[in-house]
Amino acid sequence: MTKEPVAVVGIGQTKHVAARRDVSIAGLVREAARRALDDAHLAWADIDAVVIGKAPDFFEGVMMPELYLADALGAVGKPMLRVHTAGSVGGSTALVAANLVAARVHRTVLTLAFEKQSESNAMWGLSLPIPFQQPLLAGAGGFFAPHVRAYMRRTGAPDTIGSLVAYKDRRNALKNPYAHLHEADLTLEKVQASPMLWDPIRYSETCPSSDGACAMVLTDRTGAARAPHPPAWVHGGAMRSEPTLFAGKDFVSPQAGKDCAADVYHQAGITDPRREIDAVEMYVPFSWYEPMWLENLGFADEGEGWKLTESGLTELDGGLPVNPSGGVLSTNPIGASGMIRFAEAALQVRGRAGEHQVDGARRALGHAYGGGAQFFAMWLVGAEPPAR
Ligand SMILES: CC(=O)SCCNC(=O)CCNC(=O)[C@H](O)C(C)(C)COP(=O)(O)OP(=O)(O)OC[C@H]1O[C@@H](n2cnc3c(N)ncnc32)[C@H](O)[C@@H]1OP(=O)(O)O
């Protein structure tokens, strides 16, 4: 039996900020969900199931928050499911929801991901005291900085690349009203002069810690036909995982990421991603991950990703715009960040991205990764229904 085509008919985000002190976690998720329903012109009663995701409970210090969120998300009396794959969870959550529609288990599913990091401290939440480990592994930046160094050494990339990415993404964020950081007076020189946090990652080359939520309404062909705005259609979606550490693990370009991208392209009939994909929302928490993922996702040959960044190809008006929304570098409510990438890709092909719209975007890739670069989730969405 063929799969049911899956359409994204509703998208909602909160305005991401350092601290949403005016709402509880329940209030935060409800705000995003309400906006997604409004976009789809649907009511809570139209939703058959809810799939929710967030990163580790350690981030807010609230154990299993989903246990009390059913009411806020209109899920009382309906199936509700939580997904967890660390930082990639927003992407995996959307894929689990999409698969429920594709398998005809449910017709219309609300999917949502969130993080309210102001209620904890992600840096120290991510510095787990594992016995016999070197003690200076401070936060995600401390973990990923050596892999960035390895990339620079392997490729000979000049040390200006990271600042070019950061400057681009922060300027794109100025066009996105939901982005956390709006630094109108930032210059490339200021990025390059910002304090070094985790060598070679500077303050302006790292993501902030954000409070935020993102929600989407996914539905079948019948639901899409009733939608008030053009839907985004899922052409391919995949997840892959690998352990944090194993002999031969390539931290610069993990095999699981390559395999995940290849699977998505195969499902979507993409043979030349650089030319066939119009916009990419890629999970870049530290700026150097843009050239690294350009290679991992098959947009550039190994060792060449930084050249695409340097050439301006990934700018909003370039041939392959990367993170038109401002990306994770401008907004990082960790659990929600993967879903924001998926949602922003969908906004692009729906033609509803506002000021950060990529002209004529017909196919876009949403990408998420998490853990020790070990969980990957991606989807490719299009303006037209899938041909097969
Ligand atoms: C899979 C993954 O997602 S891996 C990534 C996981 N996430 C991280 O590692 C988070 C990395 N970031 C951090 O740890 C912190 O944001 C730091 C260290 C960069 C800054 O720490 P703090 O100064 O304590 O940040 P805090 O959240 O209190 O924010 C203070 C102000 O600085 C701003 N800010 C925070 N980070 C940044 C940044 N990188 N660049 C510019 N401004 C920033 C905030 O918006 C806030 O401004 P506001 O008061 O006007 O809203």
The ligand as an SDF file (V2000), in Angstrom:
LIG
                    3D

 51 53  0  0  0  0  0  0  0  0999 V2000
   22.6440   20.7110   19.5120 C   0  0  0  0  0  0  0  0  0  0  0  0
   22.8320   22.1400   20.0950 C   0  0  0  0  0  0  0  0  0  0  0  0
   21.9020   22.9010   20.0590 O   0  0  0  0  0  0  0  0  0  0  0  0
   24.3350   22.5170   20.6890 S   0  0  0  0  0  0  0  0  0  0  0  0
   24.1340   24.1610   21.3790 C   0  0  0  0  0  0  0  0  0  0  0  0
   23.5390   24.1540   22.7470 C   0  0  0  0  0  0  0  0  0  0  0  0
   23.4140   25.4910   23.2700 N   0  0  0  0  0  0  0  0  0  0  0  0
   24.4530   26.1550   23.8330 C   0  0  0  0  0  0  0  0  0  0  0  0
   25.5310   25.6160   23.9240 O   0  0  0  0  0  0  0  0  0  0  0  0
   24.2050   27.5510   24.2940 C   0  0  0  0  0  0  0  0  0  0  0  0
   25.3990   28.4420   24.0150 C   0  0  0  0  0  0  0  0  0  0  0  0
   25.1990   29.7750   24.5430 N   0  0  0  0  0  0  0  0  0  0  0  0
   25.4490   30.0780   25.8600 C   0  0  0  0  0  0  0  0  0  0  0  0
   25.8650   29.2210   26.6270 O   0  0  0  0  0  0  0  0  0  0  0  0
   25.1630   31.4930   26.3330 C   0  0  0  0  0  0  0  0  0  0  0  0
   24.1020   32.0460   25.5700 O   0  0  0  0  0  0  0  0  0  0  0  0
   26.4180   32.4150   26.2640 C   0  0  0  0  0  0  0  0  0  0  0  0
   27.5590   31.7950   27.0550 C   0  0  0  0  0  0  0  0  0  0  0  0
   26.8560   32.6170   24.8100 C   0  0  0  0  0  0  0  0  0  0  0  0
   26.0430   33.7770   26.8410 C   0  0  0  0  0  0  0  0  0  0  0  0
   25.7060   33.5960   28.1870 O   0  0  0  0  0  0  0  0  0  0  0  0
   24.9120   34.7100   29.0160 P   0  0  0  0  0  0  0  0  0  0  0  0
   25.5240   36.0540   28.7620 O   0  0  0  0  0  0  0  0  0  0  0  0
   24.8080   34.2070   30.4250 O   0  0  0  0  0  0  0  0  0  0  0  0
   23.5000   34.6380   28.2810 O   0  0  0  0  0  0  0  0  0  0  0  0
   22.0440   35.0460   28.7620 P   0  0  0  0  0  0  0  0  0  0  0  0
   21.1330   33.9560   28.2540 O   0  0  0  0  0  0  0  0  0  0  0  0
   21.9920   35.4070   30.2080 O   0  0  0  0  0  0  0  0  0  0  0  0
   21.7720   36.3370   27.8840 O   0  0  0  0  0  0  0  0  0  0  0  0
   22.2360   37.6230   28.2390 C   0  0  0  0  0  0  0  0  0  0  0  0
   21.9940   38.5690   27.0600 C   0  0  0  0  0  0  0  0  0  0  0  0
   22.9190   38.2640   26.0030 O   0  0  0  0  0  0  0  0  0  0  0  0
   22.2280   37.8940   24.8050 C   0  0  0  0  0  0  0  0  0  0  0  0
   23.0060   36.8100   24.2000 N   0  0  0  0  0  0  0  0  0  0  0  0
   23.1480   35.5480   24.6610 C   0  0  0  0  0  0  0  0  0  0  0  0
   23.9930   34.8510   23.8640 N   0  0  0  0  0  0  0  0  0  0  0  0
   24.3760   35.7040   22.8890 C   0  0  0  0  0  0  0  0  0  0  0  0
   25.2430   35.5560   21.7710 C   0  0  0  0  0  0  0  0  0  0  0  0
   25.8680   34.4090   21.4900 N   0  0  0  0  0  0  0  0  0  0  0  0
   25.4370   36.6370   20.9600 N   0  0  0  0  0  0  0  0  0  0  0  0
   24.8100   37.8170   21.2180 C   0  0  0  0  0  0  0  0  0  0  0  0
   23.9800   38.0010   22.2770 N   0  0  0  0  0  0  0  0  0  0  0  0
   23.7700   36.9540   23.1060 C   0  0  0  0  0  0  0  0  0  0  0  0
   20.8350   37.4980   25.2610 C   0  0  0  0  0  0  0  0  0  0  0  0
   19.8650   37.7050   24.2430 O   0  0  0  0  0  0  0  0  0  0  0  0
   20.6100   38.3990   26.4540 C   0  0  0  0  0  0  0  0  0  0  0  0
   20.2170   39.6660   25.9820 O   0  0  0  0  0  0  0  0  0  0  0  0
   18.8480   40.3490   26.5080 P   0  0  0  0  0  0  0  0  0  0  0  0
   19.0110   40.4370   27.9970 O   0  0  0  0  0  0  0  0  0  0  0  0
   18.8340   41.6550   25.7780 O   0  0  0  0  0  0  0  0  0  0  0  0
   17.7390   39.4250   26.1310 O   0  0  0  0  0  0  0  0  0  0  0  0
  1  2  1  0
  2  3  2  0
  2  4  1  0
  4  5  1  0
  5  6  1  0
  6  7  1  0
  7  8  1  0
  8  9  2  0
  8 10  1  0
 10 11  1  0
 11 12  1  0
 12 13  1  0
 13 14  2  0
 13 15  1  0
 15 16  1  0
 15 17  1  0
 17 18  1  0
 17 19  1  0
 17 20  1  0
 20 21  1  0
 21 22  1  0
 22 23  2  0
 22 24  1  0
 22 25  1  0
 25 26  1  0
 26 27  2  0
 26 28  1  0
 26 29  1  0
 29 30  1  0
 30 31  1  0
 31 32  1  0
 31 46  1  0
 32 33  1  0
 33 34  1  0
 33 44  1  0
 34 35  1  0
 34 43  1  0
 35 36  2  0
 36 37  1  0
 37 38  1  0
 37 43  2  0
 38 39  1  0
 38 40  2  0
 40 41  1  0
 41 42  2  0
 42 43  1  0
 44 45  1  0
 44 46  1  0
 46 47  1  0
 47 48  1  0
 48 49  2  0
 48 50  1  0
 48 51  1  0
M  END
$$$$
